[in-house]
Amino acid sequence: MNIIKLKKGYNLNLKGGITDASIVDAPLAQSYAIVPDDFSGIVPRLEKKEGEHVAAGEAVYHDKANEAIKICSPVCGTVKEVRRGERRKIEAIIIEPDGGNDCAAIDTSDAKSALLNSGLWALLRQRPYDVVPSPDVTPRDIFVTCFDSAPLAADWKLFTDGNAEIIKKGIQALKSLTSGDVYLGCCPGNVIDSDHTVVFDGPHPAGNAGIQAANIRPVNKGEVVWTTDIITVMRIGKLMSTGKVDFSTIVAVTGEKATKPQLVKCIAGAPVASVVAGAVDLNDANTRIISGNVLTGTHIAASDYIRAPYRQITAIPNIAVED
């Protein structure tokens, strides 16, 4: 097993980290959202119109340039609204759950088809350009980061422990998509056994899959590699085991303005209000809500929805900027 020590980088010392490993269950919300901007490189063409029923795991839209790439609903319900912006750009698709258990069954006999039809393909990233990869391209290698070194991020060991078989199935599926190897980038406190495990010891951005790829086997001109994370690998493993997508996610509610930093289990695309209830005062005008971390996250309103990859919400004080 290789160990790579990184010196460049910095760990921000911020208030509001997770200190309690217990997980709080969020109730079923009144609506969930898919935001096309979360899936770089995809131009949406709707498969479902407003008012139509959709099952969990059923396609809501596909890529205009490649119909095989689909984005699926995280819940069973009705397409309540297709929210559009300037020049009719689709900004969000709002789905109202009906509480049903109708879930699309996915044929897992072929890993590539299963990932495309389940929507999990859109959680992979191609480098260069950091876009959703083309199904027509075979990557040289696939790099999986197994930890998040970003400010206030949760320890992924809480999620990976006890899931060795699911992770193995996910890695097997990824191996069928590449002509090369699947590398796992781990941290010293959470080493996952595989054929190509590399341990990274250093400050942020050590947990970034792109940084790991550059230190394991750099991308040369004309080469293409894919990156993802161990949480997505676990989703893939569950899909290959059950034929259904698990849209549940655990969100770390963190930050200085979080009166009670905590881990919340909810469904992907849940509204911010349902995720941070009891942990963040959304009526405080001095609170800035970020979906993600303070370095790379997206500033969202309290009335918005958590954004892909649905892992973290950071609440920090607003800072007034004078002209």
URZI-V241586 format. One record per residue. RES is the residue in one letter. PHI is phi in whole degrees, -180 to 180 (* if undefined). PSI is psi in radians with two decimals (999 if undefined). Layout:
res=<RES	RES>
phi=<PHI	PHI>
psi=<PSI	PSI>
//
This chain:
res=<M	N	I	I	K	L	K	K	G	Y	N	L	N	L	K	G	G	I	T	D	A	S	I	V	D	A	P	L	A	Q	S	Y	A	I	V	P	D	D	F	S	G	I	V	P	R	L	E	K	K	E	G	E	H	V	A	A	G	E	A	V	Y	H	D	K	A	N	E	A	I	K	I	C	S	P	V	C	G	T	V	K	E	V	R	R	G	E	R	R	K	I	E	A	I	I	I	E	P	D	G	G	N	D	C	A	A	I	D	T	S	D	A	K	S	A	L	L	N	S	G	L	W	A	L	L	R	Q	R	P	Y	D	V	V	P	S	P	D	V	T	P	R	D	I	F	V	T	C	F	D	S	A	P	L	A	A	D	W	K	L	F	T	D	G	N	A	E	I	I	K	K	G	I	Q	A	L	K	S	L	T	S	G	D	V	Y	L	G	C	C	P	G	N	V	I	D	S	D	H	T	V	V	F	D	G	P	H	P	A	G	N	A	G	I	Q	A	A	N	I	R	P	V	N	K	G	E	V	V	W	T	T	D	I	I	T	V	M	R	I	G	K	L	M	S	T	G	K	V	D	F	S	T	I	V	A	V	T	G	E	K	A	T	K	P	Q	L	V	K	C	I	A	G	A	P	V	A	S	V	V	A	G	A	V	D	L	N	D	A	N	T	R	I	I	S	G	N	V	L	T	G	T	H	I	A	A	S	D	Y	I	R	A	P	Y	R	Q	I	T	A	I	P	N	I	A	V	E	D>
phi=<*	-84	-122	-114	-98	-108	-104	-77	126	-161	-100	-72	-95	-110	-81	98	-80	-76	-116	-115	-81	-70	-116	-98	-88	-83	-72	-61	-84	-80	-160	-136	-134	-113	-112	-56	-63	-72	-118	-61	94	-104	-103	-75	-126	-65	-107	-125	-102	-58	92	-86	-79	-141	-89	-62	88	-93	-66	-100	-153	-127	-73	-60	-85	-149	-62	-69	-85	-120	-116	-112	-72	-81	-137	-90	174	-123	-71	-81	-156	-106	-85	-116	-115	-62	56	61	-64	-77	-93	-164	-118	-98	-119	-98	-71	-109	80	-79	-109	-65	-131	-64	-90	-111	-74	-104	-67	-126	-62	-61	-62	-64	-68	-67	-73	-88	89	-70	-57	-69	-91	-87	-131	-101	-122	-74	89	54	-119	-62	-69	-80	-65	-86	-108	-99	-73	-63	-149	-124	-114	-116	-87	-109	-154	-116	-96	-66	-56	67	-67	-73	-80	-69	-61	-62	-97	-87	-58	83	-120	-60	-69	-64	-63	-62	-65	-65	-66	-60	-64	-67	-60	-73	-101	-124	-85	-111	-119	-108	-100	-107	-97	-113	-106	-56	-87	-151	-98	-103	-74	-158	-67	-136	-97	-126	-97	-111	-120	169	-78	-59	-102	-59	-84	-77	-62	-67	-64	-64	-61	-65	-93	-89	-154	-57	-86	-93	-57	89	-96	-128	-127	-115	-131	-162	-131	-68	-66	-67	-61	-66	-61	-64	-61	-67	-61	-67	-85	-114	80	-134	-90	-94	-92	-71	-148	-113	-106	-88	-92	-133	112	-61	-89	-87	-69	-143	-59	-159	-99	-123	-92	-148	-107	-53	83	-69	-69	-55	-58	-75	-81	-99	-54	82	-114	-136	-84	-75	-86	-79	-67	-92	-106	-104	-101	-122	-85	114	-102	-70	-90	-126	-74	-111	-70	-129	-84	-63	-89	-86	-121	-66	-105	-61	-91	61	-115	-154	-125	-118	-110	-130	-69	-71	-115	-70	-113	-91	-72>
psi=<2.23	2.51	2.15	2.15	2.19	2.32	-0.54	2.47	-3.11	2.43	2.01	2.31	1.58	2.69	2.68	0.52	2.86	2.18	-0.27	2.11	-0.04	2.65	2.27	2.35	2.18	2.50	2.84	2.20	2.96	-0.29	2.76	2.78	2.55	2.21	1.91	-0.53	-0.29	-0.27	1.49	2.35	-0.09	2.25	2.02	2.43	2.06	2.44	-0.27	2.41	2.91	2.35	-0.19	2.60	2.55	2.41	2.73	2.25	0.02	2.51	2.34	-0.65	2.88	2.96	2.28	-0.61	-0.36	1.74	-0.31	-0.46	2.02	2.64	2.22	2.74	2.39	-0.22	2.85	2.21	-2.56	2.43	1.84	-0.69	2.41	1.79	2.15	2.66	-2.55	2.48	0.54	0.42	2.35	1.99	-0.55	2.62	2.03	2.24	2.24	1.98	2.61	0.08	0.04	2.93	0.28	1.99	2.24	2.35	2.33	2.30	2.08	0.28	-0.45	2.13	-0.77	-0.84	-0.67	-0.76	-0.69	-0.80	-0.40	-0.25	-0.14	-0.36	-0.61	-0.16	-0.05	2.72	2.43	2.38	2.35	2.97	-0.28	0.89	2.90	2.24	2.69	2.36	-0.27	-0.08	2.34	2.07	2.62	-0.79	2.89	2.30	2.21	2.06	2.38	0.18	2.76	2.01	0.06	2.78	2.23	0.21	2.63	2.72	1.99	-0.16	-0.50	-0.51	-0.52	-0.46	2.29	0.11	0.55	-0.73	-0.69	-0.75	-0.70	-0.72	-0.67	-0.72	-0.70	-0.71	-0.74	-0.65	-0.54	-0.16	-0.15	2.64	-0.17	-2.27	2.83	1.99	2.37	2.10	1.94	2.90	2.82	-0.53	-0.07	1.43	2.10	2.20	2.27	3.11	-0.47	1.21	2.29	2.28	2.27	2.20	1.91	3.09	3.01	2.35	0.83	-0.48	-0.02	2.22	-0.56	-0.70	-0.73	-0.75	-0.71	-0.48	-0.35	-1.00	1.64	2.67	2.13	2.90	2.27	-0.16	2.67	2.30	2.81	2.66	2.68	-2.92	2.93	-0.46	-0.72	-0.66	-0.68	-0.68	-0.75	-0.74	-0.72	-0.69	-0.82	-0.41	-0.62	-0.34	0.16	2.65	2.36	1.88	0.08	2.63	2.75	2.09	2.27	2.00	1.94	3.11	2.83	-0.56	0.07	1.92	-0.38	1.45	2.34	2.90	2.27	2.21	2.19	-2.90	2.48	2.39	0.28	2.70	2.53	-0.76	-0.66	-0.46	-0.67	0.11	2.21	-0.11	-0.49	2.36	1.77	-0.18	-0.12	1.97	-0.25	0.22	2.24	2.21	2.23	2.21	1.85	-2.69	3.01	-0.29	-0.71	0.04	3.06	2.22	2.15	2.81	2.82	-0.40	0.01	-2.97	2.65	2.55	2.70	2.45	0.40	0.82	-0.48	2.50	2.27	2.18	2.05	2.85	2.51	2.49	2.07	2.30	2.10	2.52	999>
//
